[in-house]
Each structure stands twice: as structure tokens, then as C-alpha cells.
Amino acid sequence: MRYIHLRLTQKPSNQIQGLDLSRSRVGDIVVVTPHSAVRLIAEGCAVEAQPSQFLPSRVVYPPSRAAAS
């Protein structure tokens, strides 16, 4: 499955379509599915992240990917 890196521009609700964002904060890079990315961008909560913004300590992976790493 393909994932998209987004930078949060405002705090979304803790859950969006089953995606737990309770650990995230404004400025974090979140790794989400394309479907979730469209939703977050449409709600004005995120923009697509540029590779130069990928600081490992600030990247929040979905639970299924975090468990795999």
C-alpha cells in the first residue's frame, strides 16, 4: 500500500476515519493512506510534506506501521 507524508497545519480531531491522531501535534509529519490524506487536506488540517521536513523524531506513523518498525 502507498502512504503519503503530510505536515499537520492545525490539530485535527483525535480520530479521523479510524486513524488515531491523539499523539500528533501541529507541525508533525503524519504518514497516512491516500484516502486519509485527502480527508485531512480537505478539512484544512494538513498539507503535503516536503522531504526536507522529515525529521524522524517528528514523524507519526499509523499504528500498523509503527508496530512493524
C-alpha positions as CSV (number, residue, x, y, z in Angstrom):
1,M,0.0,0.0,0.0
2,R,1.2,3.5,-0.8
3,Y,1.5,6.1,2.1
4,I,1.6,9.8,1.9
5,H,3.5,12.1,4.3
6,L,1.6,15.2,5.4
7,R,2.5,18.0,7.7
8,L,-0.2,19.0,10.2
9,T,-1.1,22.7,10.0
10,Q,-3.8,22.5,12.7
11,K,-4.9,20.0,15.3
12,P,-7.4,17.6,13.8
13,S,-9.9,15.7,15.9
14,N,-8.2,12.8,17.7
15,Q,-9.9,10.2,15.3
16,I,-10.4,10.7,11.6
17,Q,-11.8,7.6,9.8
18,G,-10.3,5.3,12.4
19,L,-6.9,7.0,12.3
20,D,-5.6,7.8,15.8
21,L,-4.1,11.3,15.8
22,S,-4.1,11.8,19.5
23,R,-0.3,11.7,19.8
24,S,0.2,14.2,17.0
25,R,0.5,18.0,17.2
26,V,0.7,20.9,14.7
27,G,3.9,20.7,12.7
28,D,4.2,16.9,13.0
29,I,4.6,14.8,9.8
30,V,2.0,12.0,9.7
31,V,2.1,9.0,7.4
32,V,-1.3,8.2,6.1
33,T,-3.2,6.4,3.3
34,P,-4.2,8.4,0.3
35,H,-7.8,8.3,1.4
36,S,-7.0,9.8,4.8
37,A,-4.7,12.3,3.2
38,V,-7.5,13.7,1.0
39,R,-9.7,14.0,4.1
40,L,-7.1,15.8,6.2
41,I,-6.2,18.2,3.3
42,A,-9.9,18.9,2.6
43,E,-10.5,19.7,6.2
44,G,-7.6,22.2,6.2
45,C,-5.7,20.2,8.8
46,A,-2.6,19.2,6.7
47,V,-0.5,19.9,3.6
48,E,1.7,17.5,1.7
49,A,5.1,17.4,3.4
50,Q,8.4,18.1,1.6
51,P,11.2,15.5,2.1
52,S,13.3,18.2,3.8
53,Q,10.7,18.3,6.6
54,F,11.1,14.6,7.5
55,L,12.7,14.7,11.0
56,P,12.5,11.2,12.4
57,S,11.5,12.4,15.9
58,R,8.5,14.3,14.5
59,V,7.1,11.6,12.1
60,V,4.0,9.9,13.4
61,Y,3.2,6.5,11.8
62,P,-0.1,4.8,11.8
63,P,-0.2,2.0,14.5
64,S,0.2,-0.8,12.0
65,R,3.4,0.7,10.5
66,A,4.8,1.7,14.0
67,A,4.5,-1.9,15.2
68,A,6.3,-3.2,12.1
69,S,9.3,-1.0,12.5
